[in-house]
Amino acid sequence: MAKYLLLKHYRGAPAAVNDVPMDQWTPEEISAHIQYMNDFAARLEKTGEFVDGQALAAEGAWVRYDGEGRPPVTDGPFAETKDLIAGWMIIDVDSYERAVELAGELSAAPGAGGKPIHEWLEVRPFLTAPPTIPECSAHG
Amino acid sequence: MDEALLRSLTPSVLTILVRRGADFAAAEDAVQDALIEALRVWPADPPRDAKGWLVTAAWRKFLDQARADSARRRREDLVDEEPAPGPTPDADDTLQLYFLCAHPSLTPSSAVALTLRAVGGLTTRQIAQAYLVPEATMAQRISRAKRTVSGVRFDQPGDVATVLRVLYLVFNEGYSGDIDLSAEAIRLTRQLAGTIDHPEVAGLLALMLLHHARRAGRTAPDGSLVPLAEQDRSRWDTAAIAEGIGILQGALARDRLGEFQAQAAIAALHADAFTAEETDWVQIVEWYDELLRLTDNPVVRLNRAVAVGEADGPRAGLAALAALDDSLPRYSAVAAYLHERDGDPETAARLYAEAARKAPNLAERDYLTRQAARLNADRRGRR
């Protein structure tokens, strides 16, 4: 019963094994990929492990405070940005091992040639509320 | 409208339906429907016999469902077999329901959800809110759980330890919305303790009461964590502490020590001290040794190192810590604390910052970050 964020990257993750840009796939391969992701989410809904999932646009802007009484500064998108999130899924699972297992399955979505992409997904635990029983006498 | 009364009646009504031959999942749905009807009808027309009313209503709902099913013959058999309404002894049956909801074939999260729904009488929406997941997700979790246990025979005695683990999980989740899961876990454990005479059930109830009693002192008004030594002990609930200690003493007198009793004994020693300095750390170390005999758990060893640090000084604590794996959760936090007390703020600050990066929850991360910042500011000030 811990929530994890599975992050899919447009850019910034280590290279996938089957690393072909999506615009070079066949339309059928794209459909198969999307179908796999939808089926995956539907399956997690059935197991009671699904919390949320969203896709993000490939381009975003940077915004910064520019001082009292001035409008915020916007800039970008920057091509050199190291990290670019493509989307996320939030799962609520019984163990870290289960989170890794599910991320592994998601990474097996088919890509070019109908073969799994083997892309890297980032798995990040959510910070939670403190447990009712403090596990440590010093902080109890 | 007494929602607490309604919910306390849920498990026995459910067991009566199951004993009359209803399948567990269908019975559970019928009881939920009856509860909703009770909430609607009772304010204007309160029943004389609340439980009898619920049994009748739930059984009628169940029959309505059964009639809608295609299994005509089975349904007619059930109607024929319908026993006369009236009071029924339910103590043992309620216990069976606890066992069923904590059945080992269920994952921990399913067991927790099913227990809150079937034994606790909470709605799916309330449980979903408490665990911050969508209602649809929780509904699936519960219906899967019901399917998993639907073939389980209702007359098999289960394992008390499994039930206690589930209740402990509920308690530890704390509270995050309308439903106070800690209070709910206490209510269910209290009910269980009234049903079964078992020293570990009493031990868990005592442990929960003792921790719950200190809850108000554990956080500052802004939500930040207050460590034990700095807590305002006047905010502790002395009545709950007294009750917890009384229950614990009764359990310990039975001379069948278990994990929860030992943990409760440690909590009792903390709760019993008027100030942090007056805490009987020597006895706490002894209880940790007992706990290690019962369960050789690395987290217990880590906590023991903290207690040793208080009983015999930070050097002794660090020596106890040196024997442990430094990848244990909260290892860095404990090491930081002991190094600071040993007069090494530089190492302590570094370890506090490291502990903050690994902290599993927000309140703890903020607390540890502040500790690191405090020590770093002191050192800058001294230069």
Interface residues (C-beta under 8 A of the other chain):
Chain A: M1 K3 E45 K46 T47 G48 E49 F50 V51 D52 D92 V93 D94 P125 L127 T128 A129 P130 P131 T132 I133 P134 E135 C136 S137 A138 H139 G140
Chain B: T107 P108 S109 S110 V112 A113 Y131 L132 V133 P134 A136 T137 M138 Q140 R141 I142 R144 L169 F171 N172 E173 G174 S176 S182 L207 H211 H212 R214 R215 R218 L225 P227 L228 Q263 I266 H270 I284 V299 L302 N303 V306 A307 G309 E310 P329 R330 A333 V334 Y337 A359 P360 N361 L362 A363 E364 R365 Y367
